[in-house]
Amino acid sequence: MNDVLILEDQKDAQGWLAEAILMAWPQVRLSVYGRLDGALQALESGQPDLCLVDLQLPDGSGIDFIRQCSKRYPATLLVVATIYDDDMHLFPALQAGANGYLLKDDSQKQIALALEGVALGVPPLSPQIAQRMLGFFQQASGAGSWRPGGSPDEEVAKLSEREREFLLVIGNGYKTAEAADMLGVSYHTATSYIKNIYAKLGISSRAQAVQEAIRMGLMS
């Protein structure tokens, strides 16, 4: 590992992550950016070997950086470093092209060891994230009927316009009561819409709803 880019807006976190990287590779060349625009501009100068990317930035989302960097430099390893361990952040980041997902709650040693595993082909994942992903796929497998088999257009065609609106809302993390308020219906009506969506798409959880909304092009 020669060139590592850190995209993180908090000064303390920048230094903390830099120390963790240097624990893994003492001779690495580090470049640190606090804004999305600066990091994207840096990609014009050449390909980094690894990027450690925060998700919440002053001028945008780290997911946008991941998406653009993965398209421009497919060989670059893109690893999220964040405080967020929920499905609404995890799965869109992986969908955009992230190769790993680390939590800032981990110790520097844990992060350094996770990054060192890259050389052995081991995806850098915090234990909590690995468990969440495992649980997601176990749940999907146990559901039996869920499968990403139909084309996005076919899946969209199964839903009414109102159902697509509800899928978009719940896919963005809103609870049933919040979706009801946003779309101007009763809680009971919102529950019925969500049940219909789950039945038509063969899904059984909000995590799967996020994946389907992304796959169908309703959200990115």
C-alpha positions in Angstrom: 0.0 0.0 0.0 1.6 3.3 -1.1 -1.0 6.1 -1.4 -3.9 6.5 0.9 -6.6 9.2 0.8 -8.6 10.1 3.9 -11.9 12.0 3.3 -13.1 13.2 6.7 -14.2 16.7 7.8 -13.5 16.5 11.6 -9.9 17.4 12.5 -9.7 15.0 15.4 -11.0 12.2 13.4 -8.6 13.0 10.6 -5.6 12.6 12.9 -7.1 9.5 14.6 -7.6 7.7 11.3 -4.2 8.7 10.0 -2.6 7.2 13.1 -4.6 3.9 12.5 -3.4 3.8 8.9 0.2 4.4 9.9 -0.1 1.5 12.3 -0.9 -0.7 9.4 1.5 0.8 6.9 4.2 3.1 8.5 5.6 4.2 5.1 2.4 5.0 3.4 1.8 8.4 1.8 -1.2 10.1 3.2 -3.4 12.8 1.7 -6.3 14.2 3.9 -9.3 16.1 2.7 -12.2 17.6 4.6 -14.6 18.3 1.8 -16.0 16.3 -1.0 -15.1 18.7 -3.7 -11.4 18.7 -2.7 -11.2 14.9 -2.7 -12.9 14.6 -6.1 -10.4 17.1 -7.5 -7.6 15.1 -6.0 -8.7 12.1 -8.2 -7.6 14.1 -11.2 -4.0 13.8 -10.0 -3.8 10.0 -10.0 -5.1 6.8 -8.5 -4.9 6.2 -4.7 -4.5 2.7 -3.5 -7.0 3.1 -0.7 -9.5 5.7 0.3 -11.0 5.9 3.8 -14.2 7.8 3.5 -16.6 9.4 5.9 -20.3 9.5 4.8 -21.5 12.9 6.2 -19.5 15.8 4.7 -20.1 19.6 4.7 -20.7 19.7 1.0 -22.2 16.3 0.2 -22.1 12.6 0.9 -19.1 10.3 0.9 -21.2 7.9 -1.1 -20.9 10.3 -4.1 -17.1 10.0 -3.7 -17.2 6.2 -3.5 -19.4 6.1 -6.6 -17.2 8.4 -8.7 -13.9 6.9 -7.6 -15.0 3.3 -8.2 -16.0 4.2 -11.7 -12.8 6.0 -12.4 -10.4 3.7 -10.6 -12.0 0.2 -10.2 -8.8 -1.1 -8.5 -8.9 1.4 -5.7 -10.0 0.0 -2.3 -12.8 2.1 -0.9 -13.5 1.8 2.8 -16.1 3.6 4.7 -15.2 5.0 8.2 -18.3 6.2 10.0 -20.3 6.3 13.2 -23.4 4.9 11.4 -24.1 1.2 11.6 -27.6 1.2 10.3 -28.9 -0.3 7.0 -29.8 3.1 5.6 -26.1 3.9 5.5 -24.5 0.5 5.1 -26.3 -0.8 2.0 -26.2 2.3 -0.1 -22.5 2.6 0.5 -21.9 -1.0 -0.6 -24.2 -0.5 -3.6 -22.1 2.5 -4.6 -18.9 0.4 -4.6 -17.5 0.4 -1.1 -15.1 -2.6 -0.4 -15.3 -2.3 3.3 -17.1 -0.6 6.2 -15.5 0.3 9.5 -17.0 2.0 12.5 -15.2 4.8 14.4 -16.2 3.1 17.6 -13.6 0.5 16.9 -10.2 1.0 18.4 -7.3 2.2 16.3 -5.8 -1.3 16.6 -8.9 -2.9 15.3 -9.0 -0.6 12.4 -5.4 -1.1 11.6 -5.8 -4.9 11.7 -8.9 -4.7 9.5 -6.9 -2.6 7.0 -4.0 -5.0 7.1 -6.3 -7.8 6.1 -6.7 -6.1 2.7 -3.4 -7.6 1.6 -4.8 -11.0 2.2 -8.0 -10.3 0.4 -10.1 -10.0 3.6 -12.7 -7.2 3.3 -12.2 -4.6 6.1 -15.4 -4.9 8.1 -16.1 -4.0 11.7 -17.4 -7.0 13.6 -20.7 -5.3 14.2 -21.1 -4.6 10.4 -20.2 -8.2 9.5 -22.9 -9.5 11.9 -25.4 -7.1 10.4 -24.6 -8.2 6.9 -24.7 -11.9 7.9 -28.1 -11.4 9.6 -29.4 -9.6 6.5 -28.6 -12.5 4.2 -29.7 -15.1 6.6 -33.0 -13.4 6.9 -33.3 -13.1 3.1 -32.5 -16.8 2.8 -35.0 -17.7 5.4 -37.7 -15.7 3.8 -37.7 -18.1 0.9 -39.7 -16.0 -1.4 -37.3 -13.1 -1.6 -35.0 -13.1 -4.5 -33.5 -10.4 -6.7 -34.6 -12.3 -9.8 -36.9 -10.0 -11.7 -35.6 -7.1 -13.7 -36.0 -3.7 -12.1 -38.6 -2.7 -14.7 -40.6 -5.8 -14.0 -40.5 -5.1 -10.2 -41.5 -1.5 -10.7 -44.5 -2.6 -12.8 -45.8 -4.7 -10.0 -46.4 -1.7 -7.9 -49.0 1.1 -8.2 -47.8 4.7 -8.3 -48.9 5.1 -4.6 -47.0 1.9 -3.6 -43.9 3.2 -5.3 -44.2 6.4 -3.2 -44.4 4.3 0.0 -41.5 2.2 -1.0 -39.4 5.3 -1.6 -40.3 6.7 1.8 -39.7 3.6 3.8 -36.6 2.9 1.8 -35.3 6.2 3.1 -35.7 5.0 6.6 -39.0 6.5 7.7 -41.2 4.5 10.0 -44.8 3.6 9.2 -46.3 6.4 11.2 -43.9 8.9 9.6 -44.7 7.6 6.1 -48.4 8.0 6.9 -48.0 11.6 7.9 -45.8 12.4 4.9 -48.2 10.9 2.4 -51.4 12.1 4.1 -53.0 8.8 5.0 -54.0 7.0 8.2 -51.6 4.7 10.0 -53.9 1.8 9.1 -53.8 2.7 5.4 -50.0 3.1 5.4 -49.7 -0.4 7.0 -51.8 -1.9 4.3 -49.7 -0.3 1.6 -46.5 -1.5 3.1 -47.9 -5.1 3.5 -48.9 -5.0 -0.2 -45.4 -3.9 -1.2 -43.8 -6.6 0.8 -46.1 -9.2 -0.7 -45.7 -8.1 -4.3 -41.9 -7.9 -4.0 -41.5 -11.0 -1.9 -39.6 -9.2 0.8 -40.0 -9.2 4.6 -37.9 -6.4 6.1 -37.0 -2.7 5.7 -33.4 -3.7 4.8 -34.7 -5.6 1.8 -37.0 -2.6 1.0 -33.9 -0.4 0.8 -32.2 -2.9 -1.5 -35.2 -3.2 -3.8 -35.8 0.6 -3.9 -32.1 1.0 -5.0 -32.3 -1.8 -7.5 -35.5 -0.4 -9.0 -33.9 3.0 -9.4 -36.3 4.7 -7.0 -33.3 5.9 -4.9 -29.5 5.8 -5.1 
